[in-house]
Amino acid sequence: MTDNAKDPAAPPGGWFGRHPRLAMLILTVVLLVPCDLALGTLTNTSPLGAVRDPHYHHGLQPNVDEPLPWGGRTPRRITNSLGFRDSTKRAVPLVGEQRRILFIGDSFTEGLGVAYDQTFVGLIAAALAPRRIEVLNAGVQSYSPKLGYLKLKYLVENIGLKVDEIEFFIDISDLQDELLYEPFVPGYTRDYFVRRTSDWLTKHSLLARTVLDRLRHSWSDSVFRTFGADAMVKRGAWTTDDDAWKRFARGMTLAQENIARLADLCRDHGMTLRLAVYPWPEQIRAHDLESKQVFMWRDFARAHDLGFTNFFPDFIKPRADPEATIQAYFIGGDIHWNEAGHALIAQRWLEERGFAARAAPSP
């Protein structure tokens, strides 16, 4: 038998003929994976902007321009090179040539449901630009004092961002969020890598998205599991509801400890820190003017020699109809401000800081 002669006992088709099942598995994977990733990416409707971060839990994807549906609206969410919401995708130098004011907070500060130029940060930025004052918006949905402190610490000490003043807008929901984020430990932990992998697969794999959507508990589910079935209702009622206050009171302790750390950070780096509080619709309906949210943070600001702005009186008027106020300043069926609400915040802030502002609409 010559070297080129075939062995009549050998299975036909060479290696594939000898291993038909393994060959079919390899062929299936080779064909399925690219198709799955292509379909998963094309059919992904979730915003690209939100990403996990090992240093401060989560933030916004830098240099993104995408629609962000919220409250029946679809404004665009544009971010700059720092992952801050902005009017355009632009490169922000770490050290600016002008005085800088950085706003930080949760979804109210980010401005969900409203175009950036109509958010209070965007309006303030436009008003201060002629005065050569640059305004940055580091607000992100579901931020709390802990995440705000961690983000600013990372930006200032690790990245080298220089700002002159920080305006921290403290939300009613921050007490609950402080309790939820208490276990978070900054760093490249196993939990971080697992969640980043899960996020990537959800955005790019149709098969993985189908499976993970059934297995994954949403943020709301974690709230329900931690605080009970009525957690989303109690979340905004702790200023007037004793039961809710008992559930979330330790969150106030955690929040103030983290703002105290931020105050130390600001002093170490020559930055001014100011705090601001504002009501949800629950506080407006309850006419909760001298609220726990107000006097506890006001006393804290005094004790730590911090600036403090109270927006409760701008929404809670002695003779105003609460429902008319809510209708005038909030997105319908939502807790977030509409354009008029953002204009009211911007007007009051500019007036308090000594800058001219045109009057915001009244209900």
N, C-alpha and C positions, 0 to 999 in steps of 0.2 A: 504494500500500500504506500502510495506516494504521500509527501507532506501535505499536498493540496486536496487529497481525497477526504471525503466526509465520512465520519463514523456513522454507519447506518443505525446504531443503537442510540445515538444522541437525539434528544428532543429537537424538533424543528424550531427555527427562530432564534437560535443562540441563547444569550442570557435571558432575554424576555420570555423565550419559550420555556426555559428551565424554571423561571420564577414568575409565573403569570399573575399571581395574586399581589405580590410585591410591586410588580410592574404597573398593575392597574391602580394601586394605591398611590404610587409616585405620580402617575399620569393625572390622577384625579386632583392631587394636591397642587401640581404644577398649573393645572387649568383653573381650579377652584379659587385658590388664594388671590391671584390677580383680579379675577372677576368679582370676588367678594369685596376686595379693597376698593375697586373702581365703583361698584354699586353703592358701597357704604359711604364713600366720600361724596358721590353725586347726590345721594338721597339724604345726607345729613342736613337737618334744618336748624340745629342748635347754633347759637352764636359762637363765633370763634374766639371772642374776646376774653372770656373767663378762663384762667389757667391756675393750676395749683402751684404754689411756691414753697420751697423748703424753709424759707426764712420767715415768712409771715402768712402762711396758710394758703392764701389765694390773692390773685390780682387780675389785672386786665392785660391781654396780649398787646405788646407794643405795635404801633403802626398798622392799625386795623381800621377799615372803613366798612361797616356792615349795618344792616337794619337790625333794630332791637325792639321787637314787638313788646308792648306793655300797656295794659289797660285799654285795649282796643286801638292803640296808637302804634305807629311804626316809625319813630324818629331814627336817625342814623347815629350809631355810636362810633365816633372817630377817636383814635388814641394817638398820642405822640410817641417819641422814641423812649420815653420813660414808662410807657404804659398808663399814662394819665389821660382822662377824657379831655378833648380839646376841639377847637374849631376846624383844624386841619392836621393832617399827618405831617409832623415837622420834627426836626432834630432839635432837642432842647439841650443846650450846653450845661454841664454840671455847675459851672460858675458863670453866673450872668453878669451883664454890665449894668443892670438896673437893680433897684430894690425889688425883693421878691416876697410875695405873700403866698403861702401854700394853705389851701383848704383841704381838710380831711374829715371823713365821716362815712356814713353808710349810703344806702340807696337814695336818700334825700339829697345828700351832697353830690353824689354822682349825677343825679337828675334823671331818674328813670321816667320814661314816658314823655320827655320833653327834649326838643332839640337843644344842643349845647348852648347856642347863642341866646336861648330864652331861659336857661337855668340861672339861678341867682349867681353862681360863680361866673358864668359867661357874661352876664350883665355887669357884674362888678369888674371883670377883666376889661370889658369895653370902656367902662367909665374911667378906669385908672390908667389905661394905655397912654392917653395924652399927657399924663403926669409922669411918664417914664417909670411906672410901677408894673412889674410883671406878676400875673396871677396864675397859679398852677392849681389843678384840681386832682388830688390824690384819692378822692372818695371812691369807694367800691361797695357794691351791694353786700349786705350782711357783715360789714365791718363793725368792730366794737373797740373799746379802748385798748384791749390787749393787742389786737391785730394792728390797730393804728400805731401804737407804740413800737411794735416789732418792725413794722414797715418803715417808719421814720428812722429808727435806729439803724436799720440796714442801709437805707438811702444815704444817711448822713455819714455813718462811720465806715461802711464798706464800699459804697459807690463814690462818695465824696460830693454829694449834692449840697450846694450852698443855698440856704434861704434865710431871710431875715425875720420872718414872722410866721407862726403856725396858728391857724384858726381851726380848732377842733369842735365840730358840731356833734354834740352828744344826743343820741336818739333814745326815745322811750324804750325801744326794744333791746337796748344795749345790756340791760341787766340779765335778761334771759340768754343773750348771746355770749356774755362773759362766762356763764356757767357751761354753755355748750363747748366753748373753745378752751376751757380750763385745762383739759388733758393734752392739748396740742403742745408739742415740744419742737422747737425749731431745729432744723438739720436734715440731712439726707438719711432719714430713718427708713426702716423696712416699710412702714405704713405709707410713707411718701411715694416710694417707688411702686408699690402695689396700686395706689390710687392714680398715679400718673399713667401707668400702663393701662388701667381700666378706662381712664378718660380717653386715651389715644385710640383704643380699640372701639370705644363707643362712637367716636367721631368718624372712624375710617373703615370699620368692618361691619357689614350688614348682619352677618351671622352673630358676631359677638354682641352687637347692639341689641339684637332680639333676645339673646340669652341674659345679658347683664341687666336689661330693663326689667326683666322678671325677677331677678335676684336682688338687685340693688335697692336699698332703702333710700328714699329721697331725703333732702334736708328737713322737709316738713314731717316725714315719718320719724326722724330722730327727735324732733321736738315733741311729738306725741308720745313716743316711748319714754322720754326723759321726764316730761312734766304732766302727762295725762292727756286724755282725749279733748279737754277744753283748753289746751295750752295756747292755741293760736288766739283764742278770745282773751284769756288771762294775760297774754303777752303785752297787750297795750293798756290793761286796766289796773296795773299794780299801784298806781298813784292814788286811787280811790277805793280799791277793793282790798280789804284786809287779808283775805285768803290768798290772793295773788301776791300781795306784798310778802307774806310769810314764805311763799315758794321762791321768790326771787330776791329777797333781801340780801343774801350773801353775794349776789351778783353786784350789788352796789358797792360792797366792800372790795370786791375784786376790781371793779371798774375804777374806783378811786385810788387803789394801790397802783394800777397801771398808769393812770394819769399823773400820779406823783412821780413815777419813774420817768415819764415823758418830760415833766417839769424839770427834773434833774438833768436830763439829756439836753434840754434847751438851754439851761444855764451853763452847762459845760461847753456848749458850742456857740454861745452868744446869740441865741434866738429868743424872740419873745413868744410866749404862749398865751393864747386867749381861748376861752371856752364859750360855747353858745348852747342854749337849750330852746326847744320849741315844742308845741303840743301836737298830739295826734287828734283826730276827730273825737276820740273818747273823752279827752280832757276838755275839748270845746263844748261837747254836749253836757258834761258834768259841771261846767263853769268852774273848772279846777284851776283857778288863777294862782293862788298861793299854793302851788303843787309841791309834793315831795320832790319831784324832779327839779323844781326851781330852788327851794330853800336849801336842799342838801348840796347841790352843786354850787350855789351862791356862797354858802358858808365855806365850802371846800376851796373855792377860788380866793376868798378873802384870806383864809388861813395860809395859802401858798403864794399869796401876792400875785395872782393871775388876773388878767382881764376877763370880764364876764358880760355876756349879752343875753338878755332874757326876752325871747320873742313871744312869750305867752300873752302879754297884753295886746299885741298886734292882732291876735286872732280871737281873744276873749274880751268882748266889750260889754259894759254893764247893761245896755239896752238893746244889744244886737240879737237877732234871732240866730241861734246856733246853727240850725239847718241851712239858713241862708248863707252864713259864713262858710260852711263846709262846701256848699254848692258853688260858691264864688271862687274859692281858693284851692279846691282839691279836685283831682281827676275823679269823674263819676264812678262810684262803686269801689274806690280805692283809697288808700291812706296817704298817697303821695300828692304833692302840690301840682297844680296845673301851672300854666304860664303866669296867671295872675298871682298865684301863691309865691312863685319864685320872684316875681317883680316886687312883691311886698317885702320879702326878705332882703332883697338887694337894696331897695330904697332905705329900709330901716338901718341896715348895716352901713351904708354910705353916709347917711345923716349922722349916725352915732360917731363915726370916725372923722367927721368934719369935711366930707366931700359932698358936692351938690348932687341931687338926684331928683328926677321928676316924680310926681306923685303916682303911686300905684292905684289901680281901680279899687273902689270900695264896694262891698256887697250891698 
